[in-house]
Structures are given as structure tokens and as C-alpha cells.
Amino acid sequence: MKTLSEVQDEITFGGEFFGGEVFTTEEFAELMKPSDDPEDNEIEFVDSFGYFHDGEQLTDIAVDPYTFDDYKDRYPYVVWKKN
């Protein structure tokens, strides 16, 4: 399985996720939690998108707040891009 750093290097150098970020699914779950601070940089699903990464390659399973819990334990990473 690739490390987070290796996956980040992979997406940094091209493709539709150029400029995107890689998170562990645990980190991403924390970022999805609502915050009391409106200035906090939470994950927003408007004008942003992402897919789960299985540790070897990007999957075609989109990250969605409604189905995130169904997949979070199966995949180690989330690749996320703000438009």
C-alpha cells in the first residue's frame, strides 16, 4: 500500500486532481464534522469533489456526505479537490 505522501505526489503531478489534497479517511471524517467556528476551514461539498483511494489507485467511488460512512472503513485515503 502506498503512503499518504506517495499518493499526494501521484496526484500533484497531473490529472483532474492537480492541486488536490489527500487525506486519510479518519482525517477527512474529522474535517466533515460541523464546527462552532464559522471561520474554520471545514470540508464543503459545494464546488468541491473527491474520490476514495484504495492505497494503490483512485477508485470511482465518489465521496458523498450521505454515503461516507458506508465506505470509510474500506479505503485508507480520500483525494479531494476544490474547484
N, C-alpha and C positions, 0 to 999 in steps of 0.2 A: 504494500500500500504506500502511496506517495504521501509525503509530509505536506502540511499546510503550505509551507514555503515553496515546495516544488509545484503544487497546484497553482499558487499565486504566480509563480514565474511563467507557468504554462499559459495562463490567461492574459498576462500582462503584455505578451508579445504578439498579440493578434486575435483575430476572430471577432465575433459580435460582442464579446465581453471585454474588449480592450478598454482599460481604465476601470474595470470592475474590481470587486474585492472578494476575498474568500474568507469565510468564517467557519468555525466548527459549528455543528448543529446546536451544541449547547450554548455557544456564544450568541448565535442567531436567535435562539429561543429567548434569551435574556433581553436582547435588543427589541424583541417584539412585545415585551411586557409594557403595559401603559405606565407612563411616568407622571408624577405630580408636577414636574417642572416642564412647562411648555417650551422652554428653550433647549431641552435635552434633545440630542440627536437620535431619535428613535427611528426604527425602520418604517418607511412609508411605502405603501403599495401603489400609490398614485405616481405615475411616471417612473416607475422602477419595476424591475423584474429579476427573477433568478431561477436557478435550477439546482437540484441536488446533484452532488458529485459522489461517486461510489468509491473514491480513493484511487481509481485508475483512470476513469474518464467521466466526462459530463453525461448525466442522464437526460432523458427527455421529460422528466417529471418536474413540472413547474412548482415553485414554492408558492403556496397559497395559504393565507391565514386560517382558512376553514379546514384544510386537509393536512396542515403541517404536522400535527401530532400523529397522523397515520404513517408518516414516513421518517420522522426524526430519529428513530432508533435504528433504522435500516441503513442510513447513509451518514458518513462522517463529516461531510462538508456541504456548505451552501455557497454557490457562486452567485454574487449579487451585483447588479448594475443599475445605477441611477441614470436616467436619461437626461 
